[in-house]
Amino acid sequence: MKMQNKHIKALAIAIYFVFIVSSFVIGFKPGKQIGHNFLSFSIEMLKLLPCAFILIGLFEVWVKKESVEKHLGKDSGAIGYVWVILLAGTTVGGLYVAFPVAYSLFKKGARLSFIFTYIGASAICRVPMTIFESSFMGITFSLIRLIVSIPLVILSSVWLGNYLEKRNYRIMEGK
């Protein structure tokens, strides 16, 4: 079954690249645009991800498990939500970087509700994104969005974290 899935994935990737190349050969504009979008997206990711993963590696080494357990563990209080929102606000790269950091937090003993809050907040509370948004939509819009979004993220994170912790949820280790 696993070997068959690998063949299907390889075939899908090959078909994609054949489509892109043939689009350039025959001048099919939507296919050419897809190819350009793929190339620009790949270049952006190659610029961002190596630096982000170096920082995640440094986080793994420099931040002690005891510190994470103290501020984001079972005995930490509501201030933990403030910590993860502040951490999420400084995250660059969006969810590409947030998920590995969230996994690192989990391995270091953070509660699931804090991890879910971090992931949600990293999608909505990044400082560069908020500044960019404020310049186009106005500060009032950005403040209303944050005031409405942050409590909803925290409430849903608490509910989901409690639900999964009652069922002894564990993240499966990679291969």
C-alpha positions as CSV (number, residue, x, y, z in Angstrom):
1,M,0.0,0.0,0.0
2,K,2.8,2.5,0.9
3,M,4.7,1.7,-2.2
4,Q,1.6,2.3,-4.3
5,N,1.0,5.7,-2.7
6,K,4.6,6.7,-3.5
7,H,4.0,5.7,-7.1
8,I,0.8,7.7,-7.2
9,K,2.5,10.8,-5.7
10,A,5.4,10.5,-8.1
11,L,3.0,10.2,-11.1
12,A,1.0,13.2,-9.9
13,I,4.2,15.3,-9.6
14,A,5.4,14.2,-13.1
15,I,2.0,15.0,-14.6
16,Y,2.2,18.5,-13.0
17,F,5.6,19.2,-14.4
18,V,4.7,17.8,-17.9
19,F,1.7,20.2,-17.8
20,I,3.8,23.2,-16.9
21,V,6.5,22.4,-19.6
22,S,3.9,21.7,-22.3
23,S,2.1,25.0,-21.3
24,F,5.2,26.9,-22.1
25,V,5.8,25.0,-25.3
26,I,2.2,25.6,-26.7
27,G,1.7,29.0,-25.1
28,F,-1.2,28.0,-22.8
29,K,-1.4,31.1,-20.6
30,P,-3.1,29.6,-17.4
31,G,-0.4,26.9,-17.4
32,K,2.4,29.4,-17.8
33,Q,0.9,31.5,-15.0
34,I,0.8,28.4,-12.7
35,G,4.5,27.8,-13.6
36,H,5.5,31.4,-12.8
37,N,3.5,31.2,-9.5
38,F,5.2,28.0,-8.5
39,L,8.6,29.4,-9.3
40,S,8.1,32.6,-7.4
41,F,6.6,30.7,-4.4
42,S,9.5,28.3,-4.4
43,I,12.1,31.1,-4.4
44,E,10.3,32.9,-1.5
45,M,10.3,29.7,0.5
46,L,14.0,29.1,-0.3
47,K,14.7,32.6,1.0
48,L,12.7,32.2,4.2
49,L,12.8,28.6,5.4
50,P,16.6,28.0,5.9
51,C,16.8,31.0,8.2
52,A,13.6,30.0,10.0
53,F,14.8,26.5,10.6
54,I,18.1,27.7,11.9
55,L,16.2,29.9,14.4
56,I,14.0,26.9,15.3
57,G,17.1,24.8,15.9
58,L,18.5,27.5,18.1
59,F,15.2,27.6,20.0
60,E,15.5,23.8,20.5
61,V,19.0,24.2,22.0
62,W,18.8,27.5,23.9
63,V,15.4,27.4,25.5
64,K,15.4,25.0,28.4
65,K,12.6,22.5,28.9
66,E,12.2,23.8,32.5
67,S,11.5,27.3,31.2
68,V,8.8,26.1,28.9
69,E,7.2,23.9,31.6
70,K,7.3,26.8,34.1
71,H,5.6,29.4,31.8
72,L,3.5,27.1,29.5
73,G,3.2,23.8,31.4
74,K,0.4,22.2,33.5
75,D,0.8,24.6,36.5
76,S,1.1,27.8,34.5
77,G,-1.9,30.2,34.6
78,A,-3.6,32.6,32.3
79,I,-0.3,34.5,31.8
80,G,0.8,31.6,29.5
81,Y,-1.7,32.8,26.9
82,V,0.0,36.2,27.0
83,W,3.4,34.5,26.5
84,V,2.3,32.5,23.5
85,I,0.5,35.4,21.9
86,L,3.7,37.5,22.3
87,L,5.8,34.7,20.8
88,A,3.3,34.3,18.0
89,G,3.4,38.0,17.2
90,T,7.2,37.8,16.6
91,T,7.0,34.7,14.4
92,V,7.9,35.4,10.8
93,G,7.0,33.0,8.0
94,G,3.5,32.3,9.1
95,L,2.4,28.8,9.7
96,Y,5.4,27.3,7.9
97,V,7.4,28.3,10.9
98,A,4.7,28.2,13.5
99,F,4.1,24.4,13.2
100,P,7.7,23.4,13.9
101,V,7.9,25.8,16.8
102,A,4.6,24.5,18.2
103,Y,6.0,20.9,18.0
104,S,9.1,22.1,19.8
105,L,6.9,23.7,22.5
106,F,5.0,20.4,22.8
107,K,8.2,18.4,23.2
108,K,9.4,20.8,25.9
109,G,6.2,20.3,28.0
110,A,3.8,23.1,26.9
111,R,0.0,22.4,27.4
112,L,-2.0,21.7,24.3
113,S,-4.2,24.7,24.9
114,F,-1.1,27.0,24.8
115,I,0.1,25.3,21.6
116,F,-3.2,25.8,19.9
117,T,-3.3,29.4,21.0
118,Y,0.2,29.9,19.6
119,I,-0.8,28.4,16.2
120,G,-4.0,30.5,16.0
121,A,-2.3,33.6,17.2
122,S,0.6,33.1,14.7
123,A,-2.0,33.2,12.0
124,I,-3.6,36.4,13.1
125,C,-1.3,38.4,15.4
126,R,2.0,38.7,13.6
127,V,3.3,42.3,14.1
128,P,4.5,42.8,10.4
129,M,1.1,41.6,9.1
130,T,-0.8,43.8,11.5
131,I,1.3,46.9,10.6
132,F,0.7,46.2,6.9
133,E,-3.0,45.7,7.5
134,S,-3.3,48.9,9.5
135,S,-1.7,50.9,6.8
136,F,-4.4,49.7,4.3
137,M,-7.4,49.1,6.4
138,G,-6.8,51.5,9.3
139,I,-5.9,51.1,12.9
140,T,-9.5,50.8,14.0
141,F,-10.1,47.8,11.8
142,S,-7.0,46.1,13.0
143,L,-7.8,46.7,16.6
144,I,-11.4,45.4,16.2
145,R,-10.1,42.3,14.4
146,L,-7.5,41.6,17.1
147,I,-10.0,42.3,20.0
148,V,-12.5,39.9,18.4
149,S,-10.0,37.2,17.2
150,I,-7.8,36.8,20.2
151,P,-10.5,35.8,22.7
152,L,-12.0,33.4,20.2
153,V,-8.6,31.8,19.6
154,I,-8.0,31.4,23.3
155,L,-11.5,30.0,24.0
156,S,-11.3,27.5,21.2
157,S,-7.8,26.5,22.2
158,V,-8.8,25.9,25.8
159,W,-11.8,23.9,24.7
160,L,-9.8,21.8,22.2
161,G,-6.8,21.4,24.6
162,N,-9.0,20.2,27.5
163,Y,-10.9,17.9,25.2
164,L,-7.7,16.2,23.9
165,E,-6.0,16.1,27.3
166,K,-9.0,14.3,28.8
167,R,-8.5,11.6,26.1
168,N,-4.7,11.4,26.7
169,Y,-3.9,12.7,23.2
170,R,-0.2,12.4,22.2
171,I,1.5,13.6,19.0
172,M,2.9,10.7,17.1
173,E,6.7,10.8,16.7
174,G,8.0,11.0,13.1
175,K,9.6,8.2,11.3
